[in-house]
Structure formats: C-alpha cells, structure tokens
Amino acid sequence: MAQYRISEAAQLLGVSDDTVRRWVDAGRMDAAVDSAGRLAIDGAQLAAFAVEQASALADPSLVGRSARNRFVGIVTAITMDTVMAQVELQCGAHRVVSLMSSEAVRELGLEIGSLSVAVIKATNVIVETPARPA
C-alpha cells in the first residue's frame, strides 16, 4: 500500500506542507505515523482527496462532444509559418501543445492571451511510474 509523507502529498496536490498539515488537523485527511516515525497519508485516500479537490474551469464552449479530456486554458505561445502552427496553452499547472494548420489559427482568431479549450481524444495513453530502487 502506497503512503506519502506530508511533503510528498503537498507536492502532488500543488499546495504547501502547512496546508496539508492544516487539512490533517481539521480532519479532512487522515495521517498515521509510518515506520520511520513520520506522518504519512494512505495513497488511496490521497487519490480520493485529489479528485475531490480538483476544480477545473468550466468549459466555455458549450459544445457537446465525446472527448472527455477538456482543459480550459490560455494561449501562451504561437509559432506559425505559412502552412502549420504550434500553439501552446497553459491549462492550470499543465502545458498543452497543439499542432494545427495556420489557417485554423487564423479562423479561430487565436492569439497570445486567448481563452481556449484543449480537447484531447487519445486512443493511446502512456502511464509511467517512478523507478523502484533495486
């Protein structure tokens, strides 16, 4: 069973160690002393808490679609030539890069600072885990 120290949990949740300690003190999360004598949070509990805490921005497009991966963000960079463009969005803590035609950039009126939604429908998603010491 995976356990995470307070500092690790904080890093995964994108908050400070003190915030996680306050949540533990307030009873929002349970922590127990691990084998090294430090406070640790059960991995399954941390995962459930992360899902509960996640607050994605509302999708402003009001369009129905089958893709479930939608990330609202702001355009931070556009590299464009006569045919193709690379558009970068910052969606919360995540950088999303899209390759599209230059025509599409112009039609969408994309410019740095534009509110945009990255819609991702992938048949292949690679999941990695950290290397384990031998």
RACORHU-V328373 format. One record per helix or strand of 2 or more residues. SS is the DSSP state (alpha for helix, beta for strand). FROM is the first residue (numbers start at 1). TO is the last residue. If there is no record, write none. Layout:
SS	FROM	TO
SS	FROM	TO
This chain:
beta	3	5
alpha	6	13
alpha	17	25
beta	32	33
beta	39	42
alpha	43	53
beta	69	80
beta	84	91
beta	94	101
alpha	102	108
beta	115	120
